[in-house]
Amino acid sequence: TSLKPKLLAEAYLTPFSLGSGFMALELELEPGKKKSSVAFMNRRWDEAKTHLPSSVKYLVVTDANYFKVITGCDKAEANLGYVVDDNSLTNFKVIYAPSHTTIFNDPDKVRYKIASAMEAFIAHKLDTYKDPGKGIILFAAYPKTLQEIEDWLARLLAMNCDLTCDIEAYSLKHYEAGIGSIALAWNKHEGISFIVDHFPSGTKNKEVREALTNFFVKFKHKIIYHNIAFDGTVLTHQLFMNDLIDQVGLHDGLDVILKNWEDTKLIAYLATNSCAGNDLSLKTLAQEFAGNYALESIKNIRVVPEDTLLTYNLVDALSTWFVYDKYKPIMIADQQEDIYTTIFKPATLDIIQMQLSGIPINMDTVLKVEQELQTESNNAEQSVRSSSLAQEFEYKLNEDWVTWKNSTLKKKRVTMADAKEKFNLNSPNQLQEFLYTFLGLPIIEYTDSKQPATGSDVLKNLLNHTKDQQSIDLITSLREFKAVDKILTTFIPAFKKAPKANDGWNYLF
C-alpha cells in the first residue's frame, strides 16, 4: 500500500486538533492508464464502500477524479470548502481536499486548501457550517429604469469613495461586445448592478450609455477592476469611440477610464507568482469568499435570465474587493508595488491602446495570398499522395478497416471494395502509425501527453534518420503541406474575419 498514516495525520488531522475516529482507504488508479476511466472508478468505489463501517458518515476525498465520480460534481477545486452529498443512496457527506503528496510542490497554497476542506468538515460536524459564498450580499440594488440608473450613479458620485467595476459583454471582441450589464461595488458586501444595452438583443441603449459615460467622466476616485485589459478596452470603445479607428475617441476614453485605477489580476499575479504556477481567474482567487458561483452559460449572456446575470455580475464586483483586500498587502509585503506602478500599470495603458488600434490589413492581398497558398497546399498534398509509400499505407488502412468491420458483423461481410479509408495528413494518430510503424523510423520526441510527436521540427529531424530517398521526398512534401496548411487553417481565417473600417481597410485586433 502507498498509504502513509504519519504523513496523512500530519496533513489532515494534527493541524486541526483531530485525533482518533478516522480511517484511510486507498482508491487505486487504473493500471496502465494516465487517467482512470469513470467505469473503473465506479467499480472501485462500489468495492471500497463494502470495507467502510456503518459509523462512517464523512468522506474526505483527495483525488479530484474520484471526488467527481462519488459526488457527481463537474469540478473538484471549485468545491473546495463545501460539504456535498454523494450521488448514491449511502448518504455520505463528501469533502474535497488536495492530496498531501502535492504539499512539497507548493506548500503554502496546498496547506491553505487542505485547511479550507478540514475546517468545512469540522464546521459541519459542529452544525455551524454554511456554503462558501452564502450571504455575502448584504445590500444590492438593481436599478431598471433610466431615472433609477441616473439616481444611483449620482449617489455613487456623492459617496466619495473607491469602487470596483465589472462588466458582462455580448462578445470577447471589443467591437462586438456591447455592454450587457455593469456592476459597481463600494465594499465586498454592497453594490449595484444594472443592464446597459437592451437585453437580450444587445442593441445599444444610448440613454443609459450617456449616463454611464457622464459618470465615468465625473468620477474622481479609484476604480478597481479584475483584468482591466478587457473591461477597459470594451468600455473605451463602446462609450467613447464612434467607429473602429476613431483615434480622438480612443484617447478621450483612455484619459477617462484609466485616470485612476487598479487591477486585481495584476496585483494577484505579483502576490502569488511562483514556480508552482498560479490561477489568476477571479472565480479561483475569490472561491473561498464567493464559493462556486460560476455559470457555464455565461459564455453567452443572452441565455442567462436577467436577474441571474445581474446577481452574477454583482458577485464579480464584490469578489474583486475581496481579492484586492487579500492580495494587495501581500504584493506590498513582497516588495512588488514598485514593479506594479512603474512597469505593469504603464504597460497596461500601451496594451489597451494597442488592442484598440489593431493592425490594418489589405483584404485583396489576403485573398490573393490565400489562393497562392491553397495552390501550394494542393501541390504538396498531391506529392505526398502520389508516393507509392503513401499509397501502400492507405491500402493498409483499408485492410485494417475491413478486418475490424468484419469482426463487428455477425453475418454480413465487407470487402476492400467497401472500404473508404483515406490517409489523413492532419491526423496525429495516422502520422504516428505511418512514420513509426509503417516506415519504421525511430521515435525521437514525445508530446506532453507522452505520444510520439509528428510536428514540423520532428519531421525535419527525421530526415537525418533515413537514407531512403522515397521516404526523404515524402517527408519533405509532408513538411511543406503541414507548414502551408497551418497558415491556411489558422491565420487566413482570422485575417478574413477582420472587420472593415470606414477608411476601406480591414483591421486585425
ChimeraX attribute file (.defattr): number of C-alpha atoms within 10 A of each C-alpha:
attribute: neighborCount
match mode: 1-to-1
recipient: residues
	/A:1	6
	/A:2	6
	/A:3	10
	/A:4	9
	/A:5	11
	/A:6	10
	/A:7	12
	/A:8	15
	/A:9	17
	/A:10	12
	/A:11	19
	/A:12	20
	/A:13	17
	/A:14	12
	/A:15	12
	/A:16	14
	/A:17	7
	/A:18	13
	/A:19	9
	/A:20	6
	/A:21	7
	/A:22	11
	/A:23	10
	/A:24	13
	/A:25	13
	/A:26	11
	/A:27	15
	/A:28	14
	/A:29	16
	/A:30	14
	/A:31	9
	/A:32	7
	/A:33	8
	/A:34	10
	/A:35	10
	/A:36	15
	/A:37	12
	/A:38	14
	/A:39	10
	/A:40	14
	/A:41	19
	/A:42	14
	/A:43	10
	/A:44	17
	/A:45	17
	/A:46	12
	/A:47	12
	/A:48	13
	/A:49	12
	/A:50	9
	/A:51	9
	/A:52	13
	/A:53	9
	/A:54	9
	/A:55	7
	/A:56	12
	/A:57	12
	/A:58	19
	/A:59	22
	/A:60	18
	/A:61	21
	/A:62	18
	/A:63	15
	/A:64	16
	/A:65	18
	/A:66	22
	/A:67	23
	/A:68	18
	/A:69	17
	/A:70	21
	/A:71	20
	/A:72	14
	/A:73	16
	/A:74	12
	/A:75	14
	/A:76	21
	/A:77	15
	/A:78	18
	/A:79	22
	/A:80	24
	/A:81	28
	/A:82	27
	/A:83	24
	/A:84	19
	/A:85	19
	/A:86	21
	/A:87	15
	/A:88	10
	/A:89	7
	/A:90	11
	/A:91	12
	/A:92	18
	/A:93	18
	/A:94	22
	/A:95	26
	/A:96	31
	/A:97	27
	/A:98	22
	/A:99	17
	/A:100	18
	/A:101	12
	/A:102	12
	/A:103	15
	/A:104	10
	/A:105	11
	/A:106	13
	/A:107	12
	/A:108	10
	/A:109	15
	/A:110	20
	/A:111	21
	/A:112	11
	/A:113	18
	/A:114	22
	/A:115	21
	/A:116	19
	/A:117	24
	/A:118	23
	/A:119	16
	/A:120	23
	/A:121	23
	/A:122	14
	/A:123	13
	/A:124	16
	/A:125	11
	/A:126	9
	/A:127	9
	/A:128	9
	/A:129	16
	/A:130	14
	/A:131	17
	/A:132	21
	/A:133	17
	/A:134	10
	/A:135	10
	/A:136	16
	/A:137	16
	/A:138	9
	/A:139	10
	/A:140	15
	/A:141	17
	/A:142	18
	/A:143	17
	/A:144	12
	/A:145	12
	/A:146	14
	/A:147	12
	/A:148	14
	/A:149	22
	/A:150	19
	/A:151	13
	/A:152	16
	/A:153	21
	/A:154	15
	/A:155	11
	/A:156	20
	/A:157	16
	/A:158	10
	/A:159	11
	/A:160	12
	/A:161	14
	/A:162	19
	/A:163	25
	/A:164	28
	/A:165	25
	/A:166	27
	/A:167	26
	/A:168	25
	/A:169	25
	/A:170	22
	/A:171	16
	/A:172	14
	/A:173	14
	/A:174	23
	/A:175	17
	/A:176	14
	/A:177	17
	/A:178	26
	/A:179	27
	/A:180	27
	/A:181	23
	/A:182	22
	/A:183	26
	/A:184	26
	/A:185	28
	/A:186	20
	/A:187	18
	/A:188	25
	/A:189	19
	/A:190	18
	/A:191	24
	/A:192	26
	/A:193	28
	/A:194	26
	/A:195	25
	/A:196	27
	/A:197	22
	/A:198	16
	/A:199	18
	/A:200	15
	/A:201	10
	/A:202	18
	/A:203	13
	/A:204	16
	/A:205	16
	/A:206	13
	/A:207	13
	/A:208	20
	/A:209	17
	/A:210	13
	/A:211	18
	/A:212	19
	/A:213	20
	/A:214	14
	/A:215	16
	/A:216	19
	/A:217	14
	/A:218	12
	/A:219	23
	/A:220	15
	/A:221	15
	/A:222	15
	/A:223	23
	/A:224	23
	/A:225	27
	/A:226	27
	/A:227	18
	/A:228	24
	/A:229	18
	/A:230	17
	/A:231	21
	/A:232	23
	/A:233	24
	/A:234	26
	/A:235	23
	/A:236	25
	/A:237	24
	/A:238	23
	/A:239	21
	/A:240	23
	/A:241	20
	/A:242	13
	/A:243	14
	/A:244	21
	/A:245	17
	/A:246	16
	/A:247	16
	/A:248	11
	/A:249	19
	/A:250	24
	/A:251	15
	/A:252	14
	/A:253	24
	/A:254	19
	/A:255	14
	/A:256	17
	/A:257	23
	/A:258	18
	/A:259	15
	/A:260	14
	/A:261	16
	/A:262	20
	/A:263	22
	/A:264	27
	/A:265	23
	/A:266	21
	/A:267	25
	/A:268	24
	/A:269	17
	/A:270	22
	/A:271	23
	/A:272	18
	/A:273	12
	/A:274	10
	/A:275	8
	/A:276	10
	/A:277	10
	/A:278	15
	/A:279	13
	/A:280	19
	/A:281	13
	/A:282	20
	/A:283	20
	/A:284	17
	/A:285	21
	/A:286	23
	/A:287	22
	/A:288	21
	/A:289	20
	/A:290	24
	/A:291	21
	/A:292	21
	/A:293	14
	/A:294	16
	/A:295	12
	/A:296	8
	/A:297	10
	/A:298	15
	/A:299	14
	/A:300	12
	/A:301	21
	/A:302	17
	/A:303	11
	/A:304	16
	/A:305	11
	/A:306	17
	/A:307	13
	/A:308	12
	/A:309	23
	/A:310	25
	/A:311	19
	/A:312	19
	/A:313	24
	/A:314	32
	/A:315	29
	/A:316	29
	/A:317	32
	/A:318	30
	/A:319	29
	/A:320	29
	/A:321	24
	/A:322	21
	/A:323	22
	/A:324	23
	/A:325	14
	/A:326	17
	/A:327	21
	/A:328	19
	/A:329	14
	/A:330	18
	/A:331	21
	/A:332	15
	/A:333	11
	/A:334	12
	/A:335	13
	/A:336	15
	/A:337	19
	/A:338	11
	/A:339	12
	/A:340	20
	/A:341	12
	/A:342	10
	/A:343	11
	/A:344	16
	/A:345	17
	/A:346	11
	/A:347	13
	/A:348	18
	/A:349	18
	/A:350	12
	/A:351	14
	/A:352	21
	/A:353	19
	/A:354	13
	/A:355	18
	/A:356	24
	/A:357	17
	/A:358	15
	/A:359	13
	/A:360	16
	/A:361	18
	/A:362	14
	/A:363	18
	/A:364	11
	/A:365	10
	/A:366	15
	/A:367	14
	/A:368	11
	/A:369	14
	/A:370	19
	/A:371	13
	/A:372	11
	/A:373	18
	/A:374	17
	/A:375	13
	/A:376	16
	/A:377	21
	/A:378	14
	/A:379	15
	/A:380	22
	/A:381	19
	/A:382	14
	/A:383	17
	/A:384	24
	/A:385	18
	/A:386	12
	/A:387	15
	/A:388	13
	/A:389	17
	/A:390	18
	/A:391	15
	/A:392	11
	/A:393	18
	/A:394	20
	/A:395	18
	/A:396	15
	/A:397	19
	/A:398	20
	/A:399	16
	/A:400	14
	/A:401	19
	/A:402	20
	/A:403	14
	/A:404	11
	/A:405	15
	/A:406	14
	/A:407	10
	/A:408	10
	/A:409	10
	/A:410	7
	/A:411	6
	/A:412	8
	/A:413	13
	/A:414	13
	/A:415	13
	/A:416	14
	/A:417	8
	/A:418	11
	/A:419	16
	/A:420	12
	/A:421	16
	/A:422	13
	/A:423	19
	/A:424	11
	/A:425	15
	/A:426	14
	/A:427	10
	/A:428	15
	/A:429	14
	/A:430	18
	/A:431	19
	/A:432	18
	/A:433	15
	/A:434	19
	/A:435	19
	/A:436	16
	/A:437	12
	/A:438	15
	/A:439	14
	/A:440	11
	/A:441	16
	/A:442	13
	/A:443	16
	/A:444	14
	/A:445	15
	/A:446	12
	/A:447	10
	/A:448	8
	/A:449	8
	/A:450	9
	/A:451	13
	/A:452	21
	/A:453	20
	/A:454	25
	/A:455	15
	/A:456	17
	/A:457	11
	/A:458	16
	/A:459	18
	/A:460	16
	/A:461	12
	/A:462	19
	/A:463	17
	/A:464	9
	/A:465	12
	/A:466	15
	/A:467	9
	/A:468	9
	/A:469	10
	/A:470	13
	/A:471	20
	/A:472	18
	/A:473	15
	/A:474	21
	/A:475	19
	/A:476	18
	/A:477	21
	/A:478	23
	/A:479	21
	/A:480	18
	/A:481	25
	/A:482	18
	/A:483	14
	/A:484	18
	/A:485	20
	/A:486	12
	/A:487	14
	/A:488	18
	/A:489	10
	/A:490	10
	/A:491	12
	/A:492	16
	/A:493	13
	/A:494	12
	/A:495	18
	/A:496	18
	/A:497	12
	/A:498	18
	/A:499	15
	/A:500	16
	/A:501	14
	/A:502	10
	/A:503	8
	/A:504	11
	/A:505	16
	/A:506	21
	/A:507	22
	/A:508	18
	/A:509	17
